[in-house]
Amino acid sequence: MTYLKTKENDSDVIAYINAIEDDAKKEDALILLELMERITGFKAKMWGNRIIGFGNYLYKTKAGKEGEWFLTGFSPTKTNVSLHLMFGLTEETDLLEKLGKHKIGKGCLYLKKLADVDILVLEKLVSKTFKRMQKEV
């Protein structure tokens, strides 16, 4: 039986961001931190050792496995910033077309840097997907 290894913890979010070596990625992470805290109303928490999450919810899989996960979040990596926007990302084609340079995956939006996107469009996208996620759980 497998268990989710990525869990909420008390690690310091700011210390994690300050440890990012690339100054541009560090600045992007600080901007996303402020943006997501403002939109969600939740204080950032570390999930595992690389994901910054906002809020949480309990889920149960079809197989009966229970767990806890964040409502939305992001992870600054060496190659990009992954925004975990969960439900509804693919339904936002109008916003995605206006966003700027990005890639999407299942529930994730990948950005090389914030300078590549329209920050106001990004805010709308985060807000809409977060509200949709709250309704789903």
NORWOPE-V764066 format. One record per residue. SS is DSSP state (A for helix, B for strand, O for the rest). Layout:
{{SS} {SS}}
This chain:
{{O} {O} {O} {O} {O} {O} {O} {B} {B} {O} {O} {O} {A} {A} {A} {A} {A} {A} {O} {O} {O} {O} {A} {A} {A} {A} {A} {A} {A} {A} {A} {A} {A} {A} {A} {A} {A} {A} {A} {A} {O} {O} {O} {B} {B} {B} {B} {O} {O} {O} {B} {B} {B} {B} {O} {O} {B} {B} {B} {B} {O} {O} {O} {O} {O} {B} {B} {B} {B} {O} {O} {B} {B} {B} {B} {B} {O} {O} {O} {O} {B} {B} {B} {B} {O} {O} {O} {O} {A} {A} {A} {O} {A} {A} {A} {A} {A} {A} {A} {B} {O} {O} {B} {B} {B} {O} {O} {B} {B} {B} {B} {O} {O} {A} {A} {A} {B} {O} {A} {A} {A} {A} {A} {A} {A} {A} {A} {A} {A} {A} {A} {A} {A} {A} {A} {A} {O}}
